[in-house]
Structures are given as C-alpha cells and as structure tokens.
Amino acid sequence: MEKDITTDELLARLFKATQLKDVLENEDITQPPLFHEYLRQLCRDRGEVAERVIKRAGIDRTYGHQLFSGRRKPSRDKVIQLAFGFGLDVDETQQLLKSARHTALYPKIKRDAAIIYCLARNMEIAGAQDLLADFDLSVLGIE
C-alpha cells in the first residue's frame, strides 16, 4: 500500500515541476466537493433534514434552502450558524468553513475564541448569540 503524499512533499514537487500536468496527473490531488454537496453529505451522514438544521441554525428558511441547493454562497457567519445547526464540534466546524472557502476560527481573535468556546460546549445558537452579546462581540448573522 502506497503512503499518501504529505502537503509539504506535494508543495516541493509543485515547485520543482517543469510541467504542472506532471504533478496533477501523477498525484492524488482531488477537487473538494462544492459546499452545498458537503451540506447534503453531512445531512446523510447524520440522519438530518435540511429544514431542521436551518431552523436550529437560526437562518431564514428561504435563504437556508438556497444554501443547501447551491443557489447562494454563504458568508462566514452563515457557515458558523450552520455548524451550530448541525451540532458540529470545533474540528468539524473548521472543516465546514474550509469547504465553504472561508477562514478557520482563530482563537487569538476574541469573537472566534468565544465561538470556539460555545462549539466546544455544544451550545445552541441562542446561547452562543447571548454569550457574544454579553461580551459586546457582534452576534452571528448580522453582516
């Protein structure tokens, strides 16, 4: 069984390559799924229904269904709200943010630290919003 290539090894090969196709055709480089496909996969894996996730996330129903169908691209806050709607942990939320092409939560930023705290304690969105407001941090979804 062949060992997976590390990111550093792949990066080194990309820098050394004279032709991009030499790397792309010979390595296991994949295209990540589209965000809405990732959401649907999460629903399947967790036995969830989009409607319930949207409601628990505190997202407008119509907008939420547009996210699940791929008609809208979510802001970073909406992705985090969906993480609460799914009941994701911190690592799963980081992956969800990555799938939406948004920056990861960063604990050196006060607001992100508060969100991490809430996710780590399996808080619901309302509790997270209250905690953010208590510390004069902008609540999720006010963009």
N, C-alpha and C positions, 0 to 999 in steps of 0.2 A: 504494500500500500504506500503510495507516494505521499510525502508530507506536504501540507498546504504551505504555500509561499507566504512569508510574512510581508507586512506592509513595507517595511524598510527594504527588504530584498526586492520587492517589486519596484519600489521607487528607484533603487540603484539600477535595476535593469532598464527602466524607462530613461534614465539619464544617459546610460551607455549606448542605448539602441540607436542605430543609424536609420532604421525604418520603424515607424510605430506599429505597422502590421506584424512585425516580427514578435512583438510583445503581446499584442492583442490576440493574435491567432494561436499563440502557444501557451498562454496562461489562463488560469481560471478567473477571468475578470467578468463579473456579471453586472447587469443593469438592475439596480434595485427596483422593486415594484413601485408603481405610482401610488400616491398617498391614499386615494380612495380604494385602491385594491388592498392596500395594507389594512385599512379600516375594516373592510369586509372580511379579510382573513382573521383579524382579531375577533370579530363577531363570531365567526365559525368556531374558532379555537376555544372561545369562552362560553359558547352557547348563548350569546347575547342577541338582542334585536336592536337595530339602529335606533328605533324610536325611544327605547328605554335609556340607551346611552346618552342620546341627545337631551332627554329630559333631565337625567341626573347631572349632566354637564352644565345645565343652565343656559343652554344655547337655544335661540329661536328655532322652532320646529322646521320652518321652511328652509332657513339658512343651513341648519344641520343636515337636512336631506340633500341639499345641494353639495355639501362637503362629501357625503357618503356616495353620491353619484359622480363626483368628479367635475361638476359644473362650476364649483367655486374653489379657490385656493385659500386655505386658512391662514390667518395671522398666527403668530407665535402664541398669543394668548388663547386663541381658539383651540389650538393643538393641546395646550396645557389643560384647558377646560375639558376637552375630550378625554384626557388622561384621567381626570377625576371621575368623569362619567363611566369609564371602563373600570375604575378602581385599580389603576396601574400602580406599581411601585416606582421607585426613583429610576432604576435601571431601565424598566420598560418605558417610562416616560421619556428618558433620553433617546431611546430607540425610536419612539413615535416622533419626537422632534426631528431626529435625523431623517426619518422617512419623508417628512414634510419639507425638508431642506431648510430647517431653522436651527439656530444655535442652541447648544445644550444649556441646561441650567448650570449656573456657575455660582458656587457657594460664597464667593467673595463679593457678590452683588447682593445687597440686603434683601431686595424683593425676591430674587431667586432663592436665597437661603431660607426665607420664610416659606416659599412654595415647597422646597425640598423637605422642610420640617413637616409640613402638612401631609405631603405624599408618604413620607416615612411612617406617619402615624395613621395612615388610612383614613384621613379626614374626608368628609364630604365637601362638596364645593361651597356650600353655605358657610361652613365653619372656616374654610380657608379664606373666603372673602371677608369674614368678620375679623380674622386674625390680621389680614393685610390692612384693613381699615384701622384696626387698633394701633398699628404701628405707623399710621399715616403713609402707607405704601399704596400705590394705585391697585385697585381691585382688578381681577381678571375680566377681560371683555370690554373694558372702557378704552376704546382706541381712538 
